[in-house]
Amino acid sequence: KFDGSLTLRIASDAGEEALKTAASGTEIASVEIKTVPKQEAAAKKAAAAESDKKPGSTADKSREIKNLRVDIHQLDHIMNLVEDLVINRGRLKQIAEQHRIKEMDEAIGMVERSVSELQNLMMNIRMIPLNQIFNRLPRVVRDVAIYDKKEVEFVIEGGETELDRSVMDGLNDPLLHLIRNAVNHGIESPEAREAAGKPRKGFVKLSAHRDRDNVIIELIDDGGGINVEKVKAKAIERGLITKEMADTFTTEQAVDLLFQPGFSTADKISDISGRGVGLDVVKRSIESLKGTIRVETTPGKGSRFELLLPPTMAIVDVMIVRINGRRLGIPISSIVEVANFKRDSTHFIGQGEAVLLRDEVLQLMWLNDMVGVSEVCEILIVVQYEKRKCCIPVDLVEGKQEVVVKPLSKLIGNTRGVSGITILGDGEVVPVLDVNTIA
């Protein structure tokens, strides 16, 4: 209850009658109106604005509070603490389910909501707009175009799309490589374009957008496309394939050769290309970010490179499964479906086993090297990598969990098929599959 009085000063351009009318019918006891000459009012307003600009002013302090600078290492440390909270949240939840204590369930529910909110806030703080990389690229395009004596129009869209800082840090070099390739290998000389009935100036477009659980970055050019025959010839020259194999290759298979280590179709070494640093480096970099790269090309019309990246790498949703008594985590983003499986329904194709599922022949990926041989497998986890699908037979599906994926120790090194490890609520260390390397 408020029993005192309150004095309120209002500066307004409204007339005297309008102010009195506005005050009538309210609890305002009295209204005193003072007319101020316009020049005096303008002078006061300008003085107030000038005062706000001075260091130490109230407005200046307000701006400082809204834009605090935080050391990136401190931010990483806070993120590590959030990851620990996520792990312990899972542990508490598991204990509560085992003991079925109502009060504990309620308390853990509150903790779970708080941790989820903190986690989302931290994720948002770490997000950086792609413009921080995109804005550097027009100069790269210009420099390569000048070096190659080409004319190029470069368009950027979707630079406001955000990625986690850890993903952004690993994206700069592969994106730079693709941009240089688009101008150097993709766009033809002005004379060649005119001869082909195209505008003298080539067109390169870099765009980004969010699509469900992925950020998609597209690089499109209207150049000559990838010379598939030249790619095959280089592959034969290097002993990667035989001439007989090349004759049966589709465009997609030929394009995949570009991702072989050190592969390049450049005829001469320059500051831009032909240095043995090929698209394999780009692919490895993108896959290390848990992303994928796709390529489409049309002879004479151009090429399209598509990068699919997760917005963040730290905390992911996985399906926990059991094979031969051991647990594994499979990223939910890689799973297409879960189906029943009978051992007598398999077929031998080439050197491996396959199963017919929904009129589609899918290869079986037995994880014997990782977890040993199981005789129980009755469930298939269908996973997808790029346009390829395969099936992983498992004994049991325990359910979905949100987990923190930690990279493997340098002492262990890279293990094929494993992207990292996670610690579940009961303290068990579980490997998380890297579908990119097993599919």
SULRA-V468427 format. One line per field, one symbol per residue. ss: DSSP state (a for helix, b for strand, c for the rest). phi: phi as a letter, one per 40 degrees, with the letter a starting at -180 (. if undefined). psi: psi as a letter, one per 40 degrees, with the letter a starting at -180 (. if undefined). A space follows every 50 residues. Layout:
ss=???
phi=???
psi=???
//
This chain:
ss=cccccccccccccccaaaaaaaaccccccccccccccaaaaaaaaaaaaa aaaccccaaaaaaaaacccccaaaaaaaaaaaaaaaaaaaaaaaaaaaac caaaaaaaaaaaaaaaaaaaaaaaaabbbcaaaaaaaaaaaaaaaaaacc cbbbbbbccccbbbaaaaaaaaaaaaaaaaaaaaaacccaaaaaaccccc cbbbbbbbbbbccbbbbbbbbccccccaaaaaaaaaacccccaaaaaacc aaaaaaaaacccccccccccccccccccaaaaaaaaaacccbbbbbbbcc cbbbbbbbbbccccbbbbbbbbbccbbbbbbaaabbbbbbccaaabbbbc cbbbbbbccbbbbbcccaaaacccccccbbbbbbbccbbbbbbbcbbbbb bbbbcbcccccccccccbbbbbbcccccbbbbbcaaacc
phi=.bbcbbbbbbcaccccccccccccgbcccabbbbcbddcccccccccccc ccccdgcdccccccccbccbdccccccccccccccccccccccccccccf cdccdcccdccccccccccccccccccbccdccdcccdccdcccccccfb bbcbbbbgcccbbcdcccdccdcccccccccccccccccdccccccgbcd ccbbbbbaacbfcbbbbbbbbbccgcccccccccccccgcaccccccccc dcccccccccdgcacccacacbagcgbbcccccccccccgbbbbbbabdg bhbbbbbbbccabcbbcbccbbbfgbcbbbddccccabbcabccccbcbg bbbabcbfgbcbccbcccccbgcbccdbbbbcbbbfbcbabbcbcabchc acbccbccccccgcbdgbcibbbcdcgccbcbcbcdbbc
psi=hheaihhhhhhieiiddddddddieaehdihhhhhhiddddddddddddd dddiheiddddddddefihhhdddddddddddddddddddddddddddef hddddddddddddddddddddddddehhieddddeedddddddddddefi hhhhhhifeehiiidddddeddddddddddddddddhiiddddddefiid hihhhhiiihhbeihhhhhhifaeihgddddddddddeediidddddehi ddddddddeihehiehdihaedieeegaedddddddddefiihihiihhe daihhhhhiidiedhihihhihhfeiiihhhdeehdihiihhdeeiihhb eiiiihhffhhhihghfdddeihhedheihhhihhbeiiihhhidihdii ihihhhiiidddahhhehdaiihideehhhihigddee.
//
